[in-house]
Amino acid sequence: MAEKHLDGTGKGEFLYDFNNDILMFKVKDRDYKISAEFQNFVADIDIEGFVTGVRIFDASKVFRMDKFTLKNIVNWGFETMVESGMITIRLTFTSKVRNKEVPVENFTQQLTTSLKGYNLIDSSVECGVA
């Protein structure tokens, strides 16, 4: 079976919860179904089986940058890929602090999950705003 693909370019949003240090990227207007959790990462999966969102808890520690820098992200993108139950998340973003760009390029995290009662489909998603 061919891999399913979702192009969410221009349809994404990011949120940073400064008080709780949670960074989230997602494709807008997708119907949420279930989440897969691994350490500080949560992958949100929609009803079609696409990984359309990612949340990072304790984001300042994960990315080794202060919370103010995470609050000032100016452009970003994420890609997710699912192959045989393995979720790969790739994040790229740039923050701007005092007119200086602070890039994070190709930060990759892999999650192995067995979601009980839910078949995760082999798929890929790309989403970004520049």
N, CA, C and O atoms as a GROMACS GRO file, in nm:
protein
  520
    1MET      N    1   0.084  -0.119   0.000
    1MET     CA    2   0.000   0.000   0.000
    1MET      C    3   0.088   0.125   0.000
    1MET      O    4   0.188   0.130   0.072
    2ALA      N    5   0.053   0.222  -0.079
    2ALA     CA    6   0.132   0.345  -0.090
    2ALA      C    7   0.117   0.429   0.036
    2ALA      O    8   0.012   0.429   0.101
    3GLU      N    9   0.222   0.500   0.067
    3GLU     CA   10   0.221   0.589   0.182
    3GLU      C   11   0.125   0.704   0.156
    3GLU      O   12   0.124   0.762   0.048
    4LYS      N   13   0.045   0.738   0.256
    4LYS     CA   14  -0.044   0.853   0.245
    4LYS      C   15   0.032   0.978   0.284
    4LYS      O   16   0.120   0.974   0.370
    5HIS      N   17  -0.001   1.090   0.219
    5HIS     CA   18   0.070   1.215   0.244
    5HIS      C   19  -0.030   1.329   0.265
    5HIS      O   20  -0.132   1.336   0.198
    6LEU      N   21   0.000   1.416   0.360
    6LEU     CA   22  -0.081   1.534   0.387
    6LEU      C   23   0.010   1.656   0.379
    6LEU      O   24   0.110   1.665   0.451
    7ASP      N   25  -0.024   1.750   0.292
    7ASP     CA   26   0.051   1.874   0.281
    7ASP      C   27  -0.024   1.982   0.358
    7ASP      O   28  -0.131   2.027   0.316
    8GLY      N   29   0.031   2.021   0.471
    8GLY     CA   30  -0.031   2.123   0.554
    8GLY      C   31   0.040   2.257   0.545
    8GLY      O   32   0.025   2.341   0.634
    9THR      N   33   0.116   2.277   0.439
    9THR     CA   34   0.190   2.402   0.422
    9THR      C   35   0.094   2.520   0.421
    9THR      O   36  -0.003   2.522   0.345
   10GLY      N   37   0.122   2.618   0.505
   10GLY     CA   38   0.036   2.736   0.515
   10GLY      C   39  -0.089   2.714   0.598
   10GLY      O   40  -0.169   2.807   0.613
   11LYS      N   41  -0.108   2.593   0.652
   11LYS     CA   42  -0.228   2.561   0.730
   11LYS      C   43  -0.192   2.528   0.874
   11LYS      O   44  -0.268   2.461   0.944
   12GLY      N   45  -0.077   2.575   0.918
   12GLY     CA   46  -0.030   2.538   1.051
   12GLY      C   47  -0.035   2.651   1.151
   12GLY      O   48  -0.055   2.767   1.116
   13GLU      N   49  -0.017   2.613   1.275
   13GLU     CA   50  -0.004   2.712   1.380
   13GLU      C   51   0.089   2.659   1.488
   13GLU      O   52   0.104   2.538   1.507
   14PHE      N   53   0.151   2.751   1.557
   14PHE     CA   54   0.233   2.713   1.671
   14PHE      C   55   0.188   2.794   1.790
   14PHE      O   56   0.144   2.908   1.777
   15LEU      N   57   0.199   2.735   1.905
   15LEU     CA   58   0.165   2.801   2.031
   15LEU      C   59   0.276   2.770   2.130
   15LEU      O   60   0.328   2.658   2.132
   16TYR      N   61   0.311   2.868   2.211
   16TYR     CA   62   0.405   2.842   2.318
   16TYR      C   63   0.342   2.887   2.448
   16TYR      O   64   0.311   3.005   2.465
   17ASP      N   65   0.323   2.795   2.539
   17ASP     CA   66   0.270   2.822   2.672
   17ASP      C   67   0.390   2.855   2.761
   17ASP      O   68   0.457   2.765   2.811
   18PHE      N   69   0.415   2.984   2.780
   18PHE     CA   70   0.533   3.032   2.852
   18PHE      C   71   0.534   2.981   2.997
   18PHE      O   72   0.637   2.936   3.046
   19ASN      N   73   0.419   2.989   3.064
   19ASN     CA   74   0.412   2.950   3.206
   19ASN      C   75   0.440   2.802   3.228
   19ASN      O   76   0.505   2.765   3.325
   20ASN      N   77   0.390   2.717   3.138
   20ASN     CA   78   0.407   2.572   3.154
   20ASN      C   79   0.518   2.515   3.067
   20ASN      O   80   0.545   2.395   3.073
   21ASP      N   81   0.584   2.600   2.986
   21ASP     CA   82   0.696   2.559   2.901
   21ASP      C   83   0.658   2.446   2.805
   21ASP      O   84   0.729   2.346   2.793
   22ILE      N   85   0.544   2.466   2.736
   22ILE     CA   86   0.495   2.366   2.640
   22ILE      C   87   0.493   2.432   2.501
   22ILE      O   88   0.429   2.535   2.482
   23LEU      N   89   0.562   2.371   2.406
   23LEU     CA   90   0.565   2.419   2.268
   23LEU      C   91   0.481   2.325   2.184
   23LEU      O   92   0.493   2.203   2.194
   24MET      N   93   0.395   2.382   2.099
   24MET     CA   94   0.306   2.300   2.018
   24MET      C   95   0.306   2.349   1.873
   24MET      O   96   0.299   2.469   1.847
   25PHE      N   97   0.314   2.254   1.782
   25PHE     CA   98   0.299   2.280   1.639
   25PHE      C   99   0.186   2.191   1.591
   25PHE      O  100   0.176   2.076   1.633
   26LYS      N  101   0.100   2.242   1.502
   26LYS     CA  102  -0.008   2.157   1.450
   26LYS      C  103  -0.061   2.208   1.318
   26LYS      O  104  -0.043   2.325   1.282
   27VAL      N  105  -0.127   2.118   1.247
   27VAL     CA  106  -0.200   2.153   1.125
   27VAL      C  107  -0.340   2.192   1.170
   27VAL      O  108  -0.406   2.117   1.241
   28LYS      N  109  -0.385   2.310   1.128
   28LYS     CA  110  -0.519   2.358   1.166
   28LYS      C  111  -0.627   2.274   1.100
   28LYS      O  112  -0.606   2.211   0.996
   29ASP      N  113  -0.744   2.275   1.162
   29ASP     CA  114  -0.867   2.218   1.106
   29ASP      C  115  -0.858   2.068   1.078
   29ASP      O  116  -0.915   2.019   0.980
   30ARG      N  117  -0.789   1.995   1.163
   30ARG     CA  118  -0.784   1.848   1.154
   30ARG      C  119  -0.856   1.793   1.275
   30ARG      O  120  -0.842   1.847   1.385
   31ASP      N  121  -0.933   1.686   1.257
   31ASP     CA  122  -1.010   1.627   1.366
   31ASP      C  123  -0.924   1.531   1.446
   31ASP      O  124  -0.883   1.425   1.397
   32TYR      N  125  -0.898   1.569   1.570
   32TYR     CA  126  -0.814   1.491   1.661
   32TYR      C  127  -0.878   1.358   1.697
   32TYR      O  128  -1.000   1.350   1.715
   33LYS      N  129  -0.797   1.253   1.707
   33LYS     CA  130  -0.846   1.120   1.745
   33LYS      C  131  -0.777   1.067   1.870
   33LYS      O  132  -0.844   1.026   1.964
   34ILE      N  133  -0.642   1.066   1.871
   34ILE     CA  134  -0.568   1.000   1.978
   34ILE      C  135  -0.427   1.058   1.984
   34ILE      O  136  -0.380   1.120   1.888
   35SER      N  137  -0.359   1.038   2.097
   35SER     CA  138  -0.222   1.086   2.112
   35SER      C  139  -0.129   0.971   2.147
   35SER      O  140  -0.169   0.875   2.213
   36ALA      N  141  -0.004   0.983   2.102
   36ALA     CA  142   0.102   0.891   2.139
   36ALA      C  143   0.203   0.970   2.221
   36ALA      O  144   0.247   1.077   2.178
   37GLU      N  145   0.239   0.920   2.339
   37GLU     CA  146   0.329   0.992   2.427
   37GLU      C  147   0.461   0.918   2.442
   37GLU      O  148   0.464   0.795   2.450
   38PHE      N  149   0.569   0.996   2.446
   38PHE     CA  150   0.702   0.939   2.467
   38PHE      C  151   0.789   1.045   2.531
   38PHE      O  152   0.817   1.148   2.469
   39GLN      N  153   0.831   1.022   2.653
   39GLN     CA  154   0.912   1.118   2.729
   39GLN      C  155   0.846   1.255   2.725
   39GLN      O  156   0.732   1.269   2.771
   40ASN      N  157   0.913   1.357   2.672
   40ASN     CA  158   0.859   1.493   2.672
   40ASN      C  159   0.776   1.525   2.548
   40ASN      O  160   0.732   1.638   2.532
   41PHE      N  161   0.753   1.426   2.461
   41PHE     CA  162   0.685   1.450   2.334
   41PHE      C  163   0.548   1.383   2.332
   41PHE      O  164   0.529   1.273   2.383
   42VAL      N  165   0.453   1.453   2.271
   42VAL     CA  166   0.320   1.397   2.246
   42VAL      C  167   0.291   1.421   2.099
   42VAL      O  168   0.297   1.535   2.051
   43ALA      N  169   0.258   1.315   2.027
   43ALA     CA  170   0.219   1.325   1.886
   43ALA      C  171   0.068   1.310   1.878
   43ALA      O  172   0.013   1.211   1.926
   44ASP      N  173   0.001   1.409   1.819
   44ASP     CA  174  -0.144   1.405   1.805
   44ASP      C  175  -0.179   1.349   1.667
   44ASP      O  176  -0.125   1.393   1.565
   45ILE      N  177  -0.269   1.254   1.666
   45ILE     CA  178  -0.306   1.181   1.545
   45ILE      C  179  -0.452   1.211   1.514
   45ILE      O  180  -0.537   1.209   1.604
   46ASP      N  181  -0.481   1.239   1.387
   46ASP     CA  182  -0.618   1.274   1.350
   46ASP      C  183  -0.698   1.149   1.312
   46ASP      O  184  -0.645   1.037   1.314
   47ILE      N  185  -0.823   1.169   1.277
   47ILE     CA  186  -0.912   1.056   1.249
   47ILE      C  187  -0.874   0.980   1.122
   47ILE      O  188  -0.916   0.865   1.104
   48GLU      N  189  -0.793   1.043   1.034
   48GLU     CA  190  -0.747   0.974   0.914
   48GLU      C  191  -0.615   0.899   0.936
   48GLU      O  192  -0.567   0.830   0.846
   49GLY      N  193  -0.557   0.912   1.056
   49GLY     CA  194  -0.434   0.841   1.088
   49GLY      C  195  -0.307   0.920   1.064
   49GLY      O  196  -0.197   0.865   1.073
   50PHE      N  197  -0.319   1.049   1.032
   50PHE     CA  198  -0.202   1.135   1.013
   50PHE      C  199  -0.157   1.193   1.147
   50PHE      O  200  -0.240   1.226   1.232
   51VAL      N  201  -0.026   1.205   1.168
   51VAL     CA  202   0.027   1.275   1.284
   51VAL      C  203   0.027   1.423   1.248
   51VAL      O  204   0.112   1.469   1.172
   52THR      N  205  -0.070   1.498   1.302
   52THR     CA  206  -0.091   1.636   1.260
   52THR      C  207  -0.054   1.738   1.367
   52THR      O  208  -0.078   1.858   1.349
   53GLY      N  209   0.003   1.693   1.477
   53GLY     CA  210   0.044   1.786   1.580
   53GLY      C  211   0.149   1.725   1.669
   53GLY      O  212   0.158   1.604   1.684
   54VAL      N  213   0.229   1.812   1.729
   54VAL     CA  214   0.330   1.768   1.823
   54VAL      C  215   0.338   1.869   1.936
   54VAL      O  216   0.338   1.990   1.914
   55ARG      N  217   0.345   1.816   2.059
   55ARG     CA  218   0.363   1.900   2.177
   55ARG      C  219   0.492   1.857   2.246
   55ARG      O  220   0.521   1.738   2.258
   56ILE      N  221   0.568   1.956   2.291
   56ILE     CA  222   0.693   1.928   2.360
   56ILE      C  223   0.683   1.991   2.499
   56ILE      O  224   0.671   2.113   2.512
   57PHE      N  225   0.687   1.907   2.602
   57PHE     CA  226   0.683   1.953   2.740
   57PHE      C  227   0.826   1.983   2.786
   57PHE      O  228   0.920   1.918   2.742
   58ASP      N  229   0.840   2.082   2.874
   58ASP     CA  230   0.973   2.128   2.919
   58ASP      C  231   1.059   2.165   2.798
   58ASP      O  232   1.176   2.128   2.789
   59ALA      N  233   0.998   2.239   2.705
   59ALA     CA  234   1.062   2.270   2.577
   59ALA      C  235   1.195   2.344   2.594
   59ALA      O  236   1.288   2.320   2.517
   60SER      N  237   1.205   2.432   2.692
   60SER     CA  238   1.330   2.506   2.710
   60SER      C  239   1.445   2.411   2.745
   60SER      O  240   1.559   2.436   2.706
   61LYS      N  241   1.416   2.305   2.817
   61LYS     CA  242   1.520   2.206   2.849
   61LYS      C  243   1.550   2.118   2.727
   61LYS      O  244   1.666   2.089   2.700
   62VAL      N  245   1.446   2.077   2.654
   62VAL     CA  246   1.465   1.992   2.537
   62VAL      C  247   1.552   2.062   2.434
   62VAL      O  248   1.643   2.000   2.377
   63PHE      N  249   1.526   2.191   2.408
   63PHE     CA  250   1.599   2.265   2.305
   63PHE      C  251   1.718   2.344   2.360
   63PHE      O  252   1.791   2.408   2.285
   64ARG      N  253   1.736   2.338   2.491
   64ARG     CA  254   1.845   2.410   2.558
   64ARG      C  255   1.847   2.558   2.521
   64ARG      O  256   1.950   2.613   2.481
   65MET      N  257   1.731   2.619   2.536
   65MET     CA  258   1.721   2.764   2.512
   65MET      C  259   1.621   2.822   2.610
   65MET      O  260   1.534   2.751   2.661
   66ASP      N  261   1.634   2.951   2.637
   66ASP     CA  262   1.546   3.010   2.736
   66ASP      C  263   1.403   3.026   2.681
   66ASP      O  264   1.380   3.025   2.560
   67LYS      N  265   1.312   3.040   2.774
   67LYS     CA  266   1.170   3.048   2.739
   67LYS      C  267   1.138   3.172   2.655
   67LYS      O  268   1.051   3.167   2.568
   68PHE      N  269   1.208   3.282   2.679
   68PHE     CA  270   1.186   3.403   2.601
   68PHE      C  271   1.217   3.379   2.453
   68PHE      O  272   1.147   3.430   2.365
   69THR      N  273   1.322   3.302   2.425
   69THR     CA  274   1.358   3.269   2.287
   69THR      C  275   1.247   3.186   2.222
   69THR      O  276   1.211   3.211   2.107
   70LEU      N  277   1.194   3.089   2.295
   70LEU     CA  278   1.086   3.005   2.241
   70LEU      C  279   0.958   3.086   2.218
   70LEU      O  280   0.880   3.056   2.128
   71LYS      N  281   0.938   3.187   2.298
   71LYS     CA  282   0.819   3.272   2.284
   71LYS      C  283   0.824   3.354   2.156
   71LYS      O  284   0.720   3.398   2.106
   72ASN      N  285   0.945   3.376   2.101
   72ASN     CA  286   0.962   3.466   1.986
   72ASN      C  287   0.995   3.393   1.856
   72ASN      O  288   1.077   3.440   1.777
   73ILE      N  289   0.932   3.278   1.834
   73ILE     CA  290   0.952   3.206   1.709
   73ILE      C  291   0.885   3.284   1.596
   73ILE      O  292   0.769   3.325   1.606
   74VAL      N  293   0.961   3.304   1.487
   74VAL     CA  294   0.909   3.384   1.375
   74VAL      C  295   0.876   3.299   1.252
   74VAL      O  296   0.788   3.335   1.174
   75ASN      N  297   0.945   3.188   1.234
   75ASN     CA  298   0.905   3.096   1.128
   75ASN      C  299   0.940   2.954   1.172
   75ASN      O  300   1.030   2.933   1.255
   76TRP      N  301   0.869   2.859   1.116
   76TRP     CA  302   0.884   2.721   1.164
   76TRP      C  303   0.828   2.623   1.063
   76TRP      O  304   0.757   2.661   0.970
   77GLY      N  305   0.862   2.499   1.083
   77GLY     CA  306   0.806   2.392   1.003
   77GLY      C  307   0.823   2.261   1.077
   77GLY      O  308   0.915   2.245   1.157
   78PHE      N  309   0.734   2.168   1.050
   78PHE     CA  310   0.752   2.034   1.104
   78PHE      C  311   0.713   1.931   1.000
   78PHE      O  312   0.629   1.955   0.914
   79GLU      N  313   0.777   1.817   1.010
   79GLU     CA  314   0.745   1.702   0.927
   79GLU      C  315   0.728   1.583   1.019
   79GLU      O  316   0.800   1.568   1.117
   80THR      N  317   0.632   1.501   0.987
   80THR     CA  318   0.616   1.375   1.060
   80THR      C  319   0.611   1.263   0.958
   80THR      O  320   0.560   1.279   0.848
   81MET      N  321   0.665   1.150   0.998
   81MET     CA  322   0.660   1.032   0.913
   81MET      C  323   0.632   0.911   1.002
   81MET      O  324   0.687   0.898   1.111
   82VAL      N  325   0.546   0.825   0.954
   82VAL     CA  326   0.514   0.702   1.025
   82VAL      C  327   0.550   0.586   0.936
   82VAL      O  328   0.504   0.577   0.822
   83GLU      N  329   0.633   0.496   0.987
   83GLU     CA  330   0.670   0.373   0.916
   83GLU      C  331   0.670   0.259   1.017
   83GLU      O  332   0.746   0.262   1.114
   84SER      N  333   0.587   0.161   0.994
   84SER     CA  334   0.580   0.041   1.078
   84SER      C  335   0.568   0.074   1.226
   84SER      O  336   0.635   0.013   1.309
   85GLY      N  337   0.483   0.172   1.259
   85GLY     CA  338   0.458   0.206   1.398
   85GLY      C  339   0.560   0.301   1.459
   85GLY      O  340   0.542   0.343   1.574
   86MET      N  341   0.666   0.336   1.387
   86MET     CA  342   0.766   0.430   1.435
   86MET      C  343   0.730   0.569   1.385
   86MET      O  344   0.716   0.591   1.264
   87ILE      N  345   0.715   0.664   1.477
   87ILE     CA  346   0.683   0.802   1.442
   87ILE      C  347   0.813   0.882   1.447
   87ILE      O  348   0.884   0.882   1.548
   88THR      N  349   0.844   0.950   1.338
   88THR     CA  350   0.960   1.039   1.334
   88THR      C  351   0.909   1.181   1.318
   88THR      O  352   0.828   1.211   1.230
   89ILE      N  353   0.955   1.269   1.406
   89ILE     CA  354   0.915   1.409   1.405
   89ILE      C  355   1.040   1.492   1.378
   89ILE      O  356   1.142   1.476   1.447
   90ARG      N  357   1.033   1.580   1.279
   90ARG     CA  358   1.146   1.670   1.249
   90ARG      C  359   1.095   1.813   1.260
   90ARG      O  360   0.999   1.851   1.193
   91LEU      N  361   1.160   1.892   1.344
   91LEU     CA  362   1.123   2.031   1.366
   91LEU      C  363   1.235   2.123   1.320
   91LEU      O  364   1.352   2.095   1.341
   92THR      N  365   1.197   2.233   1.258
   92THR     CA  366   1.289   2.339   1.222
   92THR      C  367   1.219   2.470   1.256
   92THR      O  368   1.106   2.494   1.212
   93PHE      N  369   1.286   2.556   1.332
   93PHE     CA  370   1.226   2.685   1.360
   93PHE      C  371   1.333   2.790   1.385
   93PHE      O  372   1.448   2.758   1.415
   94THR      N  373   1.292   2.915   1.371
   94THR     CA  374   1.381   3.028   1.395
   94THR      C  375   1.311   3.124   1.489
   94THR      O  376   1.195   3.161   1.469
   95SER      N  377   1.384   3.164   1.590
   95SER     CA  378   1.335   3.264   1.683
   95SER      C  379   1.413   3.392   1.660
   95SER      O  380   1.526   3.388   1.610
   96LYS      N  381   1.355   3.504   1.696
   96LYS     CA  382   1.425   3.631   1.680
   96LYS      C  383   1.430   3.700   1.816
   96LYS      O  384   1.327   3.730   1.876
   97VAL      N  385   1.553   3.724   1.863
   97VAL     CA  386   1.573   3.790   1.991
   97VAL      C  387   1.665   3.910   1.969
   97VAL      O  388   1.779   3.895   1.926
   98ARG      N  389   1.613   4.029   1.997
   98ARG     CA  390   1.688   4.153   1.976
   98ARG      C  391   1.746   4.160   1.835
   98ARG      O  392   1.864   4.189   1.817
   99ASN      N  393   1.664   4.132   1.736
   99ASN     CA  394   1.700   4.133   1.593
   99ASN      C  395   1.804   4.030   1.554
   99ASN      O  396   1.856   4.035   1.443
  100LYS      N  397   1.834   3.937   1.641
  100LYS     CA  398   1.927   3.828   1.609
  100LYS      C  399   1.846   3.700   1.591
  100LYS      O  400   1.765   3.664   1.676
  101GLU      N  401   1.870   3.632   1.479
  101GLU     CA  402   1.800   3.506   1.454
  101GLU      C  403   1.867   3.393   1.530
  101GLU      O  404   1.990   3.382   1.531
  102VAL      N  405   1.785   3.309   1.592
  102VAL     CA  406   1.833   3.192   1.666
  102VAL      C  407   1.768   3.070   1.601
  102VAL      O  408   1.653   3.039   1.630
  103PRO      N  409   1.842   3.000   1.512
  103PRO     CA  410   1.781   2.888   1.440
  103PRO      C  411   1.794   2.755   1.515
  103PRO      O  412   1.891   2.730   1.586
  104VAL      N  413   1.693   2.670   1.497
  104VAL     CA  414   1.698   2.529   1.535
  104VAL      C  415   1.666   2.453   1.408
  104VAL      O  416   1.554   2.464   1.356
  105GLU      N  417   1.762   2.376   1.357
  105GLU     CA  418   1.743   2.312   1.228
  105GLU      C  419   1.743   2.160   1.243
  105GLU      O  420   1.830   2.102   1.306
  106ASN      N  421   1.643   2.100   1.183
  106ASN     CA  422   1.632   1.953   1.174
  106ASN      C  423   1.646   1.882   1.308
  106ASN      O  424   1.717   1.781   1.318
  107PHE      N  425   1.580   1.934   1.410
  107PHE     CA  426   1.573   1.864   1.537
  107PHE      C  427   1.482   1.743   1.516
  107PHE      O  428   1.366   1.759   1.477
  108THR      N  429   1.533   1.624   1.541
  108THR     CA  430   1.458   1.501   1.512
  108THR      C  431   1.437   1.420   1.638
  108THR      O  432   1.528   1.402   1.718
  109GLN      N  433   1.315   1.370   1.653
  109GLN     CA  434   1.282   1.282   1.765
  109GLN      C  435   1.203   1.164   1.708
  109GLN      O  436   1.114   1.182   1.626
  110GLN      N  437   1.237   1.044   1.753
  110GLN     CA  438   1.162   0.925   1.711
  110GLN      C  439   1.086   0.867   1.829
  110GLN      O  440   1.138   0.861   1.940
  111LEU      N  441   0.964   0.826   1.804
  111LEU     CA  442   0.879   0.767   1.906
  111LEU      C  443   0.835   0.630   1.857
  111LEU      O  444   0.785   0.616   1.746
  112THR      N  445   0.854   0.530   1.939
  112THR     CA  446   0.800   0.398   1.908
  112THR      C  447   0.676   0.381   1.993
  112THR      O  448   0.679   0.402   2.114
  113THR      N  449   0.567   0.344   1.929
  113THR     CA  450   0.443   0.334   2.004
  113THR      C  451   0.360   0.218   1.955
  113THR      O  452   0.363   0.182   1.837
  114SER      N  453   0.287   0.161   2.045
  114SER     CA  454   0.185   0.064   2.007
  114SER      C  455   0.055   0.115   2.067
  114SER      O  456   0.025   0.090   2.184
  115LEU      N  457  -0.020   0.186   1.987
  115LEU     CA  458  -0.146   0.240   2.034
  115LEU      C  459  -0.249   0.129   2.035
  115LEU      O  460  -0.288   0.078   1.930
  116LYS      N  461  -0.292   0.092   2.152
  116LYS     CA  462  -0.386  -0.019   2.166
  116LYS      C  463  -0.517   0.012   2.096
  116LYS      O  464  -0.580   0.114   2.122
  117GLY      N  465  -0.558  -0.077   2.009
  117GLY     CA  466  -0.686  -0.063   1.940
  117GLY      C  467  -0.688   0.042   1.830
  117GLY      O  468  -0.794   0.079   1.782
  118TYR      N  469  -0.570   0.089   1.790
  118TYR     CA  470  -0.565   0.192   1.686
  118TYR      C  471  -0.453   0.158   1.590
  118TYR      O  472  -0.337   0.146   1.630
  119ASN      N  473  -0.488   0.144   1.464
  119ASN     CA  474  -0.387   0.114   1.363
  119ASN      C  475  -0.330   0.244   1.308
  119ASN      O  476  -0.400   0.323   1.245
  120LEU      N  477  -0.203   0.265   1.333
  120LEU     CA  478  -0.133   0.381   1.283
  120LEU      C  479  -0.092   0.352   1.140
  120LEU      O  480  -0.025   0.252   1.114
  121ILE      N  481  -0.130   0.439   1.046
  121ILE     CA  482  -0.100   0.414   0.905
  121ILE      C  483   0.037   0.470   0.868
  121ILE      O  484   0.081   0.569   0.927
  122ASP      N  485   0.104   0.407   0.773
  122ASP     CA  486   0.227   0.463   0.719
  122ASP      C  487   0.189   0.590   0.644
  122ASP      O  488   0.108   0.587   0.550
  123SER      N  489   0.248   0.703   0.685
  123SER     CA  490   0.208   0.831   0.627
  123SER      C  491   0.316   0.935   0.651
  123SER      O  492   0.409   0.913   0.728
  124SER      N  493   0.301   1.050   0.584
  124SER     CA  494   0.389   1.162   0.609
  124SER      C  495   0.306   1.290   0.606
  124SER      O  496   0.205   1.300   0.537
  125VAL      N  497   0.353   1.388   0.684
  125VAL     CA  498   0.287   1.519   0.692
  125VAL      C  499   0.394   1.625   0.688
  125VAL      O  500   0.499   1.610   0.751
  126GLU      N  501   0.369   1.731   0.614
  126GLU     CA  502   0.459   1.846   0.620
  126GLU      C  503   0.373   1.969   0.645
  126GLU      O  504   0.265   1.984   0.588
  127CYS      N  505   0.424   2.056   0.731
  127CYS     CA  506   0.350   2.175   0.767
  127CYS      C  507   0.451   2.284   0.802
  127CYS      O  508   0.552   2.256   0.865
  128GLY      N  509   0.423   2.406   0.762
  128GLY     CA  510   0.513   2.513   0.796
  128GLY      C  511   0.460   2.650   0.764
  128GLY      O  512   0.366   2.665   0.685
  129VAL      N  513   0.521   2.748   0.826
  129VAL     CA  514   0.490   2.886   0.800
  129VAL      C  515   0.624   2.958   0.796
  129VAL      O  516   0.708   2.938   0.885
  130ALA      N  517   0.645   3.039   0.697
  130ALA     CA  518   0.773   3.112   0.688
  130ALA      C  519   0.746   3.260   0.679
  130ALA      O  520   0.840   3.340   0.671
   0.00000   0.00000   0.00000
